[in-house]
Structures are given as C-alpha cells and as structure tokens.
C-alpha cells in the first residue's frame, strides 16, 4: 500500500478546522478539537496509558509546521504543540473520523467528563 501524502493543507482559523486535500477526489476538513483530543503526543497517548482530553470544545489551531517530508506538527491555541502527525496517522484520522469521534465521545461519557471547559458534569448513580 502506498502512503497517502496530502497535496494541500489549509488552516482555517475562524472555523477552527484543517483542510486536508489528497487531490481532487479526496478532501477532508478536521476540526481543531478533534485533532487536539486525538493528538499523537506522549502527553495525550500517555506512554501506553492514554490520558483522556477534556474541555477542548473551543480549542483552535494557531499554526501548522512541516516535519521533514513525512509529517506535520500542529500548534494549538491552548499551548499544546508536541504532537507529530505522520502521513499515515493523518490519513487514518481523515478516513476514519466518525469512528474515532464516536469512540472519543463514548470515553467522555464513561468518564463523566465534558468537551466544554466550563461545564461541570455530575454523574448520578
């Protein structure tokens, strides 16, 4: 299988999205919140023990930087900047966005946590 390399990346600061284009047939828009909570960083992945990211509803993207010819580094407006999104992982996020998002929302629900940083979730038994 050949590696999917984006032909074009566009940062949309107002809508807080990253456009990932793989040519005319394949184009995706990924919300900053989605990219932030699924960051491949050690801070999020937790060295094998993932750390559930909460309260990231309003997070935005400040910058996109190339990392060689194999990845990008995303800089978020909450200060997070340590995730390196290689082409394979970025394409997985694009092509399996719904499954990743559903899994994240399920984890939030099970933890009694919220996407909203201002929300206080009370889990009733």
C-alpha positions as CSV (number, residue, x, y, z in Angstrom):
1,X,0.0,0.0,0.0
2,X,1.4,3.4,-0.9
3,X,1.5,6.2,1.6
4,X,-1.2,8.9,1.2
5,X,0.5,12.2,1.3
6,X,-1.6,15.4,1.3
7,X,-1.4,17.5,-1.8
8,X,-2.5,20.6,0.2
9,X,-3.2,21.6,3.8
10,X,-5.2,24.7,4.7
11,X,-5.5,26.1,8.2
12,X,-8.9,27.8,8.7
13,X,-8.5,29.8,11.9
14,X,-12.0,31.3,12.0
15,X,-13.8,27.9,11.6
16,X,-11.1,26.2,13.7
17,X,-10.5,23.5,11.0
18,X,-7.7,22.0,9.0
19,X,-8.5,21.1,5.4
20,X,-6.6,18.1,4.1
21,X,-6.7,17.6,0.4
22,X,-5.4,14.4,-1.3
23,X,-6.1,15.6,-4.8
24,X,-9.4,16.3,-6.5
25,X,-11.1,13.1,-5.4
26,X,-10.4,13.2,-1.7
27,X,-10.7,16.2,0.6
28,X,-11.4,16.4,4.4
29,X,-12.0,19.1,7.0
30,X,-10.9,18.2,10.5
31,X,-12.0,20.3,13.5
32,X,-9.2,21.5,15.8
33,X,-10.9,19.9,18.8
34,X,-10.8,16.5,17.0
35,X,-7.2,16.9,16.2
36,X,-6.3,18.1,19.7
37,X,-8.1,15.3,21.6
38,X,-6.5,12.7,19.3
39,X,-3.0,14.1,19.3
40,X,-0.3,11.5,18.8
41,X,1.8,13.2,21.6
42,X,3.1,11.5,24.7
43,X,1.0,13.9,26.7
44,X,-2.2,12.5,25.2
45,X,-1.2,8.9,24.5
46,X,0.4,8.7,27.9
47,X,3.3,6.4,27.0
48,X,0.9,3.5,26.6
49,X,-1.7,4.8,29.1
50,X,-3.8,7.3,27.2
51,X,-4.9,10.5,29.0
52,X,-8.5,11.4,28.2
53,X,-8.6,15.0,26.9
54,X,-11.5,17.0,28.3
55,X,-12.7,20.6,27.9
56,X,-11.3,21.1,24.4
57,X,-14.5,22.3,22.8
58,X,-13.2,25.8,22.0
59,X,-9.6,25.0,21.1
60,X,-8.3,26.3,17.9
61,X,-5.2,25.8,15.7
62,X,-2.6,28.5,15.6
63,X,-0.1,27.1,13.2
64,X,0.8,24.1,11.0
65,X,4.5,23.2,10.5
66,X,6.1,20.7,8.2
67,X,8.2,18.0,9.8
68,X,10.5,16.8,7.1
69,X,8.7,15.1,4.3
70,X,6.7,12.7,6.5
71,X,4.5,14.6,8.9
72,X,3.1,17.9,10.3
73,X,3.3,19.4,13.7
74,X,0.1,21.2,14.9
75,X,0.2,24.1,17.3
76,X,-3.0,24.7,19.2
77,X,-4.1,27.9,20.9
78,X,-4.2,26.1,24.3
79,X,-0.4,25.7,24.2
80,X,-0.3,22.1,23.0
81,X,2.4,21.7,20.4
82,X,4.1,18.3,20.9
83,X,2.1,16.0,18.6
84,X,3.7,14.9,15.3
85,X,1.0,13.8,12.8
86,X,2.7,11.5,10.3
87,X,1.0,11.0,7.0
88,X,-0.4,7.5,7.9
89,X,-1.9,8.8,11.1
90,X,-3.3,11.9,9.5
91,X,-5.0,9.8,6.7
92,X,-6.4,7.4,9.4
93,X,-7.9,10.4,11.2
94,X,-9.4,11.6,7.9
95,X,-10.8,8.4,6.6
96,X,-12.0,7.0,10.0
97,X,-13.1,10.3,11.5
98,X,-16.6,9.2,12.6
99,X,-15.3,6.0,14.3
100,X,-12.6,8.0,16.2
101,X,-15.0,10.7,17.2
102,X,-17.7,8.2,18.4
103,X,-15.0,6.4,20.4
104,X,-13.9,9.6,22.0
105,X,-17.4,10.7,22.9
106,X,-18.0,7.2,24.4
107,X,-14.9,7.6,26.6
108,X,-16.0,11.1,27.7
109,X,-19.4,9.7,28.7
110,X,-18.0,6.8,30.6
111,X,-15.7,9.1,32.5
112,X,-18.5,11.5,33.3
113,X,-16.4,14.3,31.5
114,X,-17.3,17.0,29.1
115,X,-16.0,18.7,26.0
116,X,-16.9,22.0,27.4
117,X,-14.2,23.5,29.7
118,X,-16.9,25.5,31.6
119,X,-19.2,22.5,32.2
120,X,-19.4,20.7,35.5
121,X,-20.6,17.2,34.9
122,X,-22.2,15.4,37.8
123,X,-22.5,11.7,37.3
124,X,-25.6,10.3,39.1
125,X,-25.7,6.7,40.1
